[in-house]
Amino acid sequence: MIYIIAAAVVAYLARTLFMFIGASKIRRKSVGQISFTPAISVLVPARNEEETIEQCLIALASSNYPKDKFEIIAIDDRSSDATLQIMQKVAAKYDNIKVLSIKDEQQKQNLRGKAGALHFGAEVAKGEILLMTDADCIVHPEWISTITKNYANEHIGLVASFTLIDGKRLFDIIQSVEWIYMNTMASAGIAFDIPLGCYGNNVSVRRKVYEEIGGYKKIPFSVTEDLSLLKTVHNYGYALHYVTDYRGTVITKPCRTFAEYISQHRRWAMGGLTLGWKAVVFVLSSLLMWVGIVAPLFTANYIYAILLLLLRFAGDFSIIFPSAVKLKQNKLLLYLIPSILFFLIIELIIPFTLFSKKVRWKGQIFKG
């Protein structure tokens, strides 16, 4: 029993220290107030997003970046609702919004789904930097300038940043905490030059780097196209950066139902399997923590179970707290205990959803 508990403690402490130190290092790499205004192209793929696309485009068009220095390329990905018509209506009001529409025959091989829409937009983009967000996101007015100034460093090929959640239900707030948690862990990996992940609704890449790697046309297809792009840019030897700044955030909608949430996390987990040994280490540390908490219950050693739970709370708190404060999300700290308990349960459920390789996403079925 004591060996199981010791293994759980060592594994979780090692993981927590890695994340805490890495995230701290990346937060200290702020580039400050650099005046750097290259031409920018913002790519916004959309498939059946009639409820959100107008707000998304207006927020982007209202950015404080010099108006003559950025374009917005909205790509309709075969929508069956009014997405395309709404895009065209908004574009008629702004000179720097361009609307594209793709057809079925263009969705081949690696260019299926969102990756295909992004590549379609990138092929006509004129900017030196490609910023990417989703149609259900609202960007901060300083998003473009905050992300872009990091590219003043010529060695940086890709920059990612945090996504915040808009919602008032307890389920929404738990997702808000989780997104900060996951983004912080992703940023920690980059600090140690180990790409663990990023999120496609707030990621960017230097255009010449995107062209050098062949874009999504050459990147193997994945249901997590953002992670594939991150790994490929890293494999080509370019530096990566993760911005922890409220001005560099985008706000997105939470999953509305538990079934939608599980589907989202299953897709993420399918993509995460491509991390190989890094994914195995993460899963094993979570599994050991679970075993360490549950095993003492069978021998009535409740104090060990309680101590391990406290360790989990303390470890996750140390990762989430600094990012939440930096991102001006202090109100979320009141919900850390229910959120961490929820994460424990989800970590146990998700592995059992991976037996099937098929992923349903945006009304399409992909093979993970």
C-alpha positions as CSV (number, residue, x, y, z in Angstrom):
1,M,0.0,0.0,0.0
2,I,2.7,2.5,1.0
3,Y,4.6,1.9,-2.3
4,I,1.4,2.7,-4.3
5,I,0.9,5.9,-2.4
6,A,4.6,6.8,-2.7
7,A,4.5,6.2,-6.4
8,A,1.4,8.4,-6.7
9,V,3.0,11.2,-4.7
10,V,6.3,11.1,-6.7
11,A,4.5,11.0,-10.1
12,Y,2.1,13.8,-9.4
13,L,4.7,16.0,-7.7
14,A,7.0,15.6,-10.7
15,R,4.2,16.5,-13.1
16,T,3.2,19.5,-11.0
17,L,6.7,20.8,-10.7
18,F,7.3,20.4,-14.4
19,M,4.1,22.4,-15.2
20,F,4.6,25.0,-12.5
21,I,8.2,25.8,-13.4
22,G,7.6,25.7,-17.1
23,A,4.5,28.0,-16.9
24,S,6.4,30.4,-14.7
25,K,9.3,30.6,-17.2
26,I,7.0,31.3,-20.1
27,R,5.1,34.0,-18.2
28,R,8.4,35.8,-17.6
29,K,9.1,35.9,-21.4
30,S,6.8,38.8,-22.0
31,V,8.1,40.9,-24.9
32,G,6.6,44.1,-23.4
33,Q,5.6,47.2,-25.5
34,I,7.3,46.5,-28.8
35,S,6.2,48.5,-31.8
36,F,6.0,46.0,-34.6
37,T,3.2,46.2,-37.1
38,P,3.7,43.8,-40.1
39,A,0.9,42.9,-42.4
40,I,-1.5,40.5,-40.8
41,S,-4.1,38.0,-42.1
42,V,-6.7,36.6,-39.7
43,L,-8.2,33.3,-40.8
44,V,-11.7,32.4,-39.6
45,P,-13.0,29.1,-40.8
46,A,-16.7,28.6,-40.2
47,R,-19.1,25.7,-40.7
48,N,-22.8,26.3,-39.7
49,E,-22.0,29.2,-37.4
50,E,-24.8,31.5,-38.2
51,E,-25.4,32.3,-34.5
52,T,-21.9,33.6,-33.8
53,I,-20.1,34.5,-37.0
54,E,-21.3,38.1,-37.1
55,Q,-20.1,39.0,-33.6
56,C,-16.8,37.3,-34.4
57,L,-16.1,39.3,-37.5
58,I,-17.3,42.6,-36.0
59,A,-15.0,42.1,-33.0
60,L,-12.0,41.4,-35.3
61,A,-12.8,44.4,-37.6
62,S,-12.9,46.6,-34.5
63,S,-9.3,45.6,-33.4
64,N,-7.0,48.5,-32.6
65,Y,-4.4,47.3,-35.0
66,P,-3.7,49.7,-38.0
67,K,-6.6,49.2,-40.3
68,D,-4.4,49.2,-43.4
69,K,-2.2,46.5,-42.0
70,F,-4.6,43.6,-41.4
71,E,-7.1,41.6,-43.4
72,I,-9.8,39.2,-42.2
73,I,-10.4,36.1,-44.3
74,A,-13.6,34.4,-43.5
75,I,-13.9,30.9,-45.0
76,D,-17.3,29.2,-45.3
77,D,-16.7,25.5,-45.0
78,R,-19.8,24.1,-46.8
79,S,-22.3,25.5,-44.3
80,S,-25.9,24.4,-44.7
81,D,-27.3,27.4,-42.7
82,A,-27.0,31.1,-43.3
83,T,-23.3,31.4,-42.3
84,L,-22.2,32.4,-45.8
85,Q,-24.9,35.0,-46.2
86,I,-24.1,36.6,-42.9
87,M,-20.4,36.7,-43.7
88,Q,-21.2,38.5,-47.0
89,K,-23.4,41.0,-45.2
90,V,-20.7,41.9,-42.6
91,A,-18.0,42.0,-45.3
92,A,-20.1,44.6,-47.2
93,K,-19.5,47.0,-44.3
94,Y,-15.8,46.5,-43.9
95,D,-13.1,46.9,-46.6
96,N,-10.7,44.5,-45.0
97,I,-13.0,41.4,-44.8
98,K,-12.7,38.9,-47.5
99,V,-15.2,36.0,-47.8
100,L,-14.3,32.7,-49.3
101,S,-16.4,29.6,-49.9
102,I,-15.1,26.0,-50.4
103,K,-16.7,23.0,-52.0
104,D,-16.7,19.3,-51.3
105,E,-14.2,18.4,-54.0
106,Q,-11.6,20.6,-52.4
107,Q,-11.7,18.6,-49.2
108,K,-9.2,15.9,-50.1
109,Q,-6.5,13.8,-48.2
110,N,-4.9,16.1,-45.5
111,L,-7.3,19.0,-46.3
112,R,-10.4,17.6,-44.7
113,G,-12.4,19.6,-42.2
114,K,-11.0,22.7,-40.5
115,A,-7.5,22.1,-41.8
116,G,-8.7,22.3,-45.3
117,A,-10.6,25.6,-44.6
118,L,-7.5,27.1,-43.0
119,H,-5.3,26.1,-45.9
120,F,-7.8,27.5,-48.4
121,G,-7.6,30.8,-46.6
122,A,-3.9,30.8,-46.2
123,E,-3.4,30.3,-49.9
124,V,-4.9,33.8,-50.6
125,A,-3.7,35.5,-47.5
126,K,-1.3,38.5,-48.0
127,G,-0.1,39.0,-44.4
128,E,3.4,38.1,-43.1
129,I,1.7,36.6,-40.0
130,L,-1.3,34.2,-40.1
131,L,-3.6,34.5,-37.0
132,M,-6.3,31.9,-36.6
133,T,-9.4,31.9,-34.5
134,D,-12.8,30.3,-34.6
135,A,-16.2,31.6,-35.7
136,D,-17.6,31.3,-32.1
137,C,-14.9,33.4,-30.6
138,I,-14.7,37.1,-29.6
139,V,-11.2,38.5,-29.7
140,H,-9.8,41.2,-27.3
141,P,-9.5,44.6,-29.1
142,E,-5.7,44.3,-28.6
143,W,-5.5,40.6,-29.6
144,I,-3.8,41.2,-33.0
145,S,-1.2,43.6,-31.7
146,T,-0.5,41.5,-28.5
147,I,0.1,38.3,-30.5
148,T,1.9,40.0,-33.4
149,K,4.6,41.8,-31.4
150,N,6.1,38.4,-30.4
151,Y,7.1,37.9,-34.1
152,A,9.6,40.7,-33.7
153,N,11.9,37.8,-32.7
154,E,12.8,36.4,-36.1
155,H,13.4,32.9,-34.6
156,I,9.8,32.5,-33.5
157,G,7.7,30.5,-35.9
158,L,4.4,30.0,-34.0
159,V,2.7,31.8,-31.1
160,A,-0.3,30.5,-29.1
161,S,-2.3,32.1,-26.4
162,F,-5.1,31.5,-23.9
163,T,-8.8,31.0,-24.5
164,L,-11.4,32.1,-22.0
165,I,-15.0,30.8,-21.6
166,D,-18.1,32.9,-21.6
167,G,-20.8,31.4,-19.4
168,K,-22.5,31.7,-16.0
169,R,-23.7,28.1,-15.2
170,L,-21.5,26.1,-12.9
171,F,-20.7,23.8,-15.8
172,D,-19.6,26.8,-17.8
173,I,-17.4,28.0,-15.0
174,I,-15.8,24.6,-14.5
175,Q,-14.9,24.7,-18.2
176,S,-13.5,28.1,-17.8
177,V,-11.1,26.8,-15.1
178,E,-10.2,23.8,-17.2
179,W,-9.3,25.9,-20.2
180,I,-6.9,28.0,-18.1
181,Y,-5.5,24.8,-16.6
182,M,-4.9,23.1,-20.0
183,N,-3.5,26.2,-21.6
184,T,-1.1,26.7,-18.7
185,M,0.1,23.1,-19.0
186,A,0.5,23.6,-22.8
187,S,2.6,26.7,-22.2
188,A,4.8,24.8,-19.7
189,G,5.7,22.3,-22.3
190,I,6.9,25.1,-24.7
191,A,9.1,26.6,-22.0
192,F,11.0,23.3,-22.0
193,D,10.9,23.0,-25.8
194,I,8.5,20.1,-25.5
195,P,5.3,20.9,-27.6
196,L,2.4,19.5,-25.7
197,G,-0.5,21.3,-27.3
198,C,-2.2,24.6,-28.2
199,Y,-5.7,25.5,-29.2
200,G,-6.7,26.4,-32.7
201,N,-9.0,29.2,-31.8
202,N,-6.0,31.2,-30.6
203,V,-2.9,30.3,-32.5
204,S,-0.7,32.0,-35.2
205,V,2.1,31.1,-37.4
206,R,4.7,33.1,-39.5
207,R,3.6,32.9,-43.1
208,K,7.0,32.0,-44.5
209,V,7.2,29.1,-42.0
210,Y,3.7,27.9,-43.0
211,E,4.8,27.9,-46.6
212,E,8.1,26.2,-45.8
213,I,6.4,23.3,-44.0
214,G,4.0,22.9,-46.9
215,G,1.0,24.0,-44.9
216,Y,-1.8,21.7,-44.0
217,K,-1.5,20.1,-47.4
218,K,1.7,18.5,-46.2
219,I,0.9,18.0,-42.5
220,P,-0.6,14.6,-41.8
221,F,-4.3,14.9,-41.2
222,S,-5.4,15.0,-37.5
223,V,-8.6,15.8,-35.7
224,T,-6.5,18.2,-33.7
225,E,-5.0,20.2,-36.5
226,D,-3.6,22.8,-34.1
227,L,-1.4,20.3,-32.4
228,S,-0.2,18.9,-35.7
229,L,0.8,22.4,-36.8
230,L,2.6,23.1,-33.5
231,K,4.6,19.9,-33.7
232,T,5.5,20.4,-37.3
233,V,6.7,24.0,-36.8
234,H,8.8,22.7,-33.8
235,N,10.2,19.8,-35.9
236,Y,11.4,22.3,-38.5
237,G,13.5,24.0,-35.8
238,Y,11.5,27.2,-35.2
239,A,11.0,28.6,-31.7
240,L,7.5,28.6,-30.2
241,H,5.9,31.0,-27.7
242,Y,2.8,31.0,-25.5
243,V,1.4,34.4,-24.5
244,T,-0.1,34.7,-21.0
245,D,-1.7,38.1,-21.3
246,Y,-5.4,39.1,-21.0
247,R,-5.0,41.3,-24.1
248,G,-4.0,38.2,-26.1
249,T,-7.1,36.2,-25.2
250,V,-10.1,35.2,-27.1
251,I,-13.5,34.3,-25.6
252,T,-15.4,31.3,-26.8
253,K,-18.6,29.5,-25.9
254,P,-18.7,26.6,-23.5
255,C,-20.0,23.2,-24.3
256,R,-23.8,23.3,-23.7
257,T,-24.3,19.6,-22.7
258,F,-22.2,17.0,-21.0
259,A,-22.4,14.8,-24.2
260,E,-21.0,17.7,-26.2
261,Y,-18.3,18.1,-23.6
262,I,-17.3,14.4,-23.7
263,S,-17.2,14.5,-27.5
264,Q,-14.9,17.5,-27.5
265,H,-12.5,15.9,-25.0
266,R,-12.6,12.6,-26.8
267,R,-11.4,14.5,-29.9
268,W,-8.7,16.2,-28.0
269,A,-7.6,12.9,-26.5
270,M,-7.5,11.2,-29.9
271,G,-5.2,14.0,-31.1
272,G,-3.1,13.8,-27.9
273,L,-2.3,10.2,-28.6
274,T,0.1,11.4,-31.2
275,L,2.3,12.8,-28.4
276,G,3.5,9.3,-27.8
277,W,5.5,8.8,-24.6
278,K,4.5,12.2,-23.3
279,A,0.8,11.3,-23.4
280,V,1.6,8.0,-21.7
281,V,3.4,9.8,-18.9
282,F,0.5,12.2,-18.3
283,V,-2.1,9.3,-18.3
284,L,0.0,7.2,-15.9
285,S,0.5,10.1,-13.5
286,S,-3.3,10.6,-13.4
287,L,-4.0,6.9,-13.0
288,L,-1.5,6.6,-10.2
289,M,-3.2,9.5,-8.4
290,W,-6.5,7.7,-8.8
291,V,-5.1,4.4,-7.5
292,G,-3.4,6.2,-4.6
293,I,-6.7,7.8,-3.5
294,V,-8.9,4.8,-3.9
295,A,-6.6,2.0,-2.6
296,P,-6.5,3.3,1.0
297,L,-10.3,3.3,1.1
298,F,-10.3,-0.5,1.0
299,T,-8.2,-0.7,4.1
300,A,-9.9,2.1,5.9
301,N,-6.8,4.3,5.8
302,Y,-8.9,7.3,5.0
303,I,-6.2,9.8,6.0
304,Y,-4.0,8.7,3.1
305,A,-6.8,9.2,0.6
306,I,-7.5,12.7,2.1
307,L,-3.9,13.7,2.0
308,L,-3.6,12.7,-1.7
309,L,-6.7,14.6,-2.5
310,L,-5.2,17.6,-0.7
311,L,-2.0,17.1,-2.7
312,R,-4.1,17.1,-5.9
313,F,-5.9,20.3,-4.9
314,A,-2.6,22.0,-3.9
315,G,-0.8,21.0,-7.1
316,D,-3.6,22.0,-9.5
317,F,-4.1,25.3,-7.6
318,S,-0.4,26.1,-8.0
319,I,-0.8,25.7,-11.8
320,I,-4.1,27.5,-12.2
321,F,-3.8,30.4,-9.7
322,P,-0.9,32.4,-11.4
323,S,-2.5,32.2,-14.8
324,A,-6.0,33.1,-13.6
325,V,-4.6,36.2,-11.8
326,K,-2.5,37.2,-14.9
327,L,-5.6,36.8,-17.1
328,K,-7.8,38.8,-14.7
329,Q,-9.9,35.7,-13.9
330,N,-9.7,35.8,-10.1
331,K,-13.4,35.1,-9.7
332,L,-12.8,31.6,-11.0
333,L,-10.6,30.7,-8.0
334,L,-13.8,30.3,-5.9
335,Y,-14.7,27.3,-8.0
336,L,-11.4,25.4,-7.9
337,I,-12.5,22.7,-5.5
338,P,-15.5,21.5,-7.5
339,S,-13.5,22.0,-10.7
340,I,-10.6,19.8,-9.6
341,L,-13.0,17.1,-8.4
342,F,-14.7,17.2,-11.8
343,F,-11.3,16.9,-13.6
344,L,-10.5,13.8,-11.5
345,I,-13.7,12.1,-12.7
346,I,-13.2,13.2,-16.4
347,E,-9.6,11.9,-16.4
348,L,-11.1,8.5,-15.5
349,I,-13.9,8.6,-18.1
350,I,-12.1,9.8,-21.2
351,P,-9.7,6.8,-21.8
352,F,-12.7,4.5,-22.0
353,T,-14.1,6.6,-24.9
354,L,-11.1,6.0,-27.2
355,F,-11.8,2.4,-28.3
356,S,-13.6,3.7,-31.4
357,K,-11.4,5.7,-33.8
358,K,-14.2,7.6,-35.4
359,V,-14.7,11.2,-34.4
360,R,-17.9,13.3,-35.1
361,W,-17.0,16.9,-35.5
362,K,-19.1,19.8,-37.0
363,G,-21.5,17.3,-38.5
364,Q,-18.7,15.3,-40.1
365,I,-17.2,12.0,-39.3
366,F,-13.4,11.6,-39.3
367,K,-11.2,8.7,-38.4
368,G,-8.8,9.8,-35.6
